[in-house]
Amino acid sequence: MARTDSRPQRTLESPKGRRTSVLPRRPVAGRDRFGRATEAIARAMGTPFFLIGLTLFCVVWIAFNTYGPESLRFDSAAIGFTALTLILSLQASYAAPLILLAQNRQDDRDRVQFEQDRQRAERNLADTEYLAREVVALRLALQDMASKEFIRAELRSLLDELDRDRDRVSTATSSIPVVSSKGDRPTPR
């Protein structure tokens, strides 16, 4: 199957046209790749593995900065683990827009799916109406068509009429004298 491209085909006979940018435009696939990445990140953030991992990270952070060697502690418990708070805030500030982007993509997919379902339902309705009209037409045609009983009754009446005609003809011919070819007297049948 041939690929259809919305861009006009450039041949040597047609002019190149004006360029609007210095760099060539990238196809839309780059935006789609970013959208897929945001969905993967949002999907990963909603898993139990991520929640358990984040909880373990925070527990280790707090435990190390509370019970670790004084010279190696980098976030003080006295001021409320400021670095941990900043890290969690940064993670939340990136997570919210990524989740919203993933939701927007899902809304777009749902909208397309809804439109396809609506079109399919319209086609099914049209097909059903067409089939209903055809069934009604067949029923009307069958009502006009002779049934087996009607045909049998007609054939019986025709046979009875033929029998009556044959009986009439046979009684009429039996009363007519037949002349033999020898010229003798006629003999009744």
N, C-alpha and C positions, 0 to 999 in steps of 0.2 A: 504494500500500500504506500502510495507516495505521501511524503510529508508536505503539509501545506504551511506556507510561511506567509505571515501577514505583511512582511516587508516586500516592497516591489523588487523584482529581479533587476539587477544592474547588468547591462550589456555595454558593449563598446559603442553602440549607436546612440545611447542616451547619455546626457550630461551627468556628471557626478553630483551636482547640487551643492548647496552651502552646508558647511559643517557648523553645528551649533556649539560643539565643545572640542577641545584639543584632544582629549583622551577618548578613545572609542567607548561607547556605552556598553556596560555589562548587561547580559540578559537578566531577566527577572528572577532567574534561579538563585541568585545571591540573596535576595530577600526571602525567598522560600527556604533556603538553607538556614538563614538566621531564625526564621519562624519555627522550623523544625527543632533547632537547637534550644530555643526558649521553651518549647513544649517539653523537650526531654528534661530540661532542668526543672521545670515546674512539676513534671511528673515525678522526678526523683525526690523533690522536696516533700512530696506528699506520702512518701513511703515510710513504713515503720523503721526500716534500716537507717534512713536519714535522721529520723527523730532520736533513735537510740544512739547513733553516732554523735549527734550534736550534744545529747545529754552526757555521754561519756567524755566528750571533749571539755565540756564545762566543768564536770566533776574533777577531771584530771587537772585542769587549769587552777581551779579553786584549791584543790588539795596540795598541788605543788607550791602555790604561792602562799599557802597557810602553813604547811608542815615541812616544806623543803628547806634546804640550807639557806641561811639568811643572806649570804653573799650572792646566791644564784636567783633569788626572787626578783621578778621584774614587774609585778603588779601587786600593789599593796592592798591588803585586806582592810587596813585602817581607813583608806579613802574609798572603799566600796568597789574594788576591782574595776577601776576606770578603763583599763585597756580591754578587758573582757566585754564590758558594756559597749565600748566603741566598736569592737569587732562584731558583736551581735547586732548592733544598730546598723552597721554597714551591710551585714548579710540581709537584714530585713529590708533595708532601703533598696537593695537589688532584687530581692525576692518578689516584692509586691509588683513592680512593673513587669517582671517576667511572667508572673502568674496572670496579670491582666492581658498581656500580649497573647499568651496561650489561650485564654478565654475568648479573646476577640477572634482568633483563628478558628476556634471551635464554633463560635457563633456564625462565622462565615460558612463553614462546612455544613452546619445545621440549616442555614438559610438555603444553600444550594440543594441540600437533600430534601428540604420541605418543598422547594419549587419542583424538583423532579417527581416527588410523590404526588404533588397536585396535578402535574401534567399526566402522570400515569393514571391517576384517578379519573381525570377527564376522558382519557382514551378508553378506559374501562367502561365508563358510563356511556360513551358514544357507542362502543361495541355492544353493550348490553341493550341499549335502545334499538340498535340495528337488528340484533337477533330477536328481540321481542316483536318488532315489526314483521320480520320474516316468518316467525311462528304464527302470527295472526294471519298473514297472507296464506300460509300453508293450510291453516284451519279453514279459512274461507274457500280455498281451492278444493279441499277435501269435502266440504259441504256440498259444493256444486258437482262433485264427482259421484258417479253412480256406485252404490254399495253392492256387495255380493248378493244380498237378498233381493235388491231391486233387479239386478241382471238376471238372477234365477227366475224371478216372477215373470219378467219379460220373455225369457226363453221358453218358459212353460206355456205362456199364453200364445206365443208364436207356434210352438209345437202343437198345441191344441187346435189352433186355427188351421195349421197344415193338415192335421189329421181330419178335421171337418171337411176341408177342401178335397182331400184325397177320397174321403168317403162319398162326398157329393159327386165327384168325378167318376168314381167307380160305380156308383149306382146309376149315374146318367149313361155311362158307356155300356152297362149291362143291359139296358133296355133298348139300345140301338141294335138293329139286326146287322150282321156282318155278311157281306157278299163275298163269296169265294171267287177265286180267280178262274175257275172252270166255267163260271156262268151258271152254276146250279142255283138252287134256291137259297135264300139267305138263312143263315143259322143264328139263333140267338146265343149270346155268350153266356 
